[in-house]
């Protein structure tokens, strides 16, 4: 039987590519998604519809509400910026989001007897979030092996895989297409219409469209 890996899966371009990479590297992916009160809840609908279709053996959706704290355009009544990707950490940053997500993934991995966790963070074509950097992932992995029964007893050494971290968005798209990812089954927009159409102007849409343009390809999604 193939080794299990927990894959953080949002329904987006990066996480879908990440899951395909986990499969290509010989793992059976167990997808984990989060309903955390996000403005762009359409991403979760996409994730639920496509996780198993993209190869997940199981799909777990964890439900909690970060709107109780707010502090982000994705979890509070704050406008999503549409003026383009800047140099500062944007208001779409959700405080401690990847730390929270990885903690759930780590717990599930320990229950599943899995030593491997995949997350589609990127440190090149991204919005500047601090929890997407290599030093953060390195620190979290060290903590994971200090904070778990499996790590302390030596029955498992957790590894956090970040196969996209040093790729441009165009390189990610090309890698995904080579692995058979259907990007028409993904969603990236931070501020979609009620029907789920992407806005084309938020940071996430701009980075996605830039990636397809640089790859010499057309995005299969429909934009409003």
ZIFENDA-V544795 format. One record per residue. RES is the residue in three letters. PHI is phi in degrees with one decimal (999 if undefined). Layout:
res: {RES:RES}
phi: {PHI:PHI}
This chain:
res: {UNK:UNK:UNK:UNK:UNK:UNK:UNK:UNK:UNK:UNK:UNK:UNK:UNK:UNK:UNK:UNK:UNK:UNK:UNK:UNK:UNK:UNK:UNK:UNK:UNK:UNK:UNK:UNK:UNK:UNK:UNK:UNK:UNK:UNK:UNK:UNK:UNK:UNK:UNK:UNK:UNK:UNK:UNK:UNK:UNK:UNK:UNK:UNK:UNK:UNK:UNK:UNK:UNK:UNK:UNK:UNK:UNK:UNK:UNK:UNK:UNK:UNK:UNK:UNK:UNK:UNK:UNK:UNK:UNK:UNK:UNK:UNK:UNK:UNK:UNK:UNK:UNK:UNK:UNK:UNK:UNK:UNK:UNK:UNK:UNK:UNK:UNK:UNK:UNK:UNK:UNK:UNK:UNK:UNK:UNK:UNK:UNK:UNK:UNK:UNK:UNK:UNK:UNK:UNK:UNK:UNK:UNK:UNK:UNK:UNK:UNK:UNK:UNK:UNK:UNK:UNK:UNK:UNK:UNK:UNK:UNK:UNK:UNK:UNK:UNK:UNK:UNK:UNK:UNK:UNK:UNK:UNK:UNK:UNK:UNK:UNK:UNK:UNK:UNK:UNK:UNK:UNK:UNK:UNK:UNK:UNK:UNK:UNK:UNK:UNK:UNK:UNK:UNK:UNK:UNK:UNK:UNK:UNK:UNK:UNK:UNK:UNK:UNK:UNK:UNK:UNK:UNK:UNK:UNK:UNK:UNK:UNK:UNK:UNK:UNK:UNK:UNK:UNK:UNK:UNK:UNK:UNK:UNK:UNK:UNK:UNK:UNK:UNK:UNK:UNK:UNK:UNK:UNK:UNK:UNK:UNK:UNK:UNK:UNK:UNK:UNK:UNK:UNK:UNK:UNK:UNK:UNK:UNK:UNK:UNK:UNK:UNK:UNK:UNK:UNK:UNK:UNK:UNK:UNK:UNK:UNK:UNK:UNK:UNK}
phi: {999:-65.6:-68.0:-86.1:-139.3:-87.8:-117.7:-70.9:-131.5:-97.8:95.0:-89.3:-60.4:-65.9:-69.3:-67.9:-64.1:-61.1:-65.9:-62.1:-67.8:-60.0:-63.2:-65.8:-92.1:94.7:-97.4:-93.6:-82.3:-113.3:-83.5:-127.3:-123.9:-134.6:-101.1:-118.2:86.0:-68.2:-58.3:-88.2:-63.1:-58.3:-59.9:-69.9:-60.6:-65.1:-62.2:-63.1:-74.0:-122.3:-57.7:-69.7:-59.1:-86.6:123.0:-71.4:-73.9:-154.3:-129.7:-105.0:-112.3:-97.7:-113.1:-153.6:-129.2:-78.4:-65.9:-62.9:-102.8:68.8:84.4:-149.1:-65.9:-89.9:-131.6:-148.0:-81.8:-127.0:-64.7:-75.3:-61.8:-127.9:-91.9:115.3:-72.7:-104.3:-95.8:-89.1:-65.4:-78.4:-71.7:-79.3:-62.4:-100.1:-51.1:62.7:-59.3:-67.2:-64.4:-65.7:-60.5:-65.1:-65.8:-64.7:-62.6:-64.1:-61.5:-68.4:-59.3:-64.8:-66.1:-75.8:76.5:-99.0:-104.7:-121.7:-128.4:-109.1:-138.5:-89.6:-70.9:-141.7:-113.4:-112.4:-87.2:-148.5:-93.1:90.8:-67.8:-66.8:-92.3:-117.4:-88.3:-57.3:-66.4:-67.3:-61.4:-60.7:-66.4:-66.5:-61.3:-61.6:-61.2:-59.0:-82.7:-93.7:-106.6:-120.9:-59.1:-62.3:-69.6:-68.9:-81.2:79.0:-77.5:-156.1:-115.9:-74.0:-126.8:-100.4:-90.7:-129.4:-67.1:-100.1:-62.1:-113.1:-102.0:-74.2:-62.3:-63.5:-66.2:-63.0:-62.6:-63.4:-64.2:-65.6:-62.9:-64.4:-96.9:88.5:-69.4:-95.4:-73.2:-71.4:-101.1:-123.8:-146.1:-125.9:-67.4:-81.7:-142.2:-73.1:-70.4:-56.7:-85.4:93.7:-75.8:-75.6:-76.3:81.8:-124.8:-72.7:-54.6:-64.9:-64.7:-61.7:-66.3:-63.8:-64.4:-60.8:-63.1:-65.0:-63.9:-69.3:-83.5:73.1:-128.0:-103.1:-70.7:-74.5:-77.9:-97.3:-113.6:-83.6}
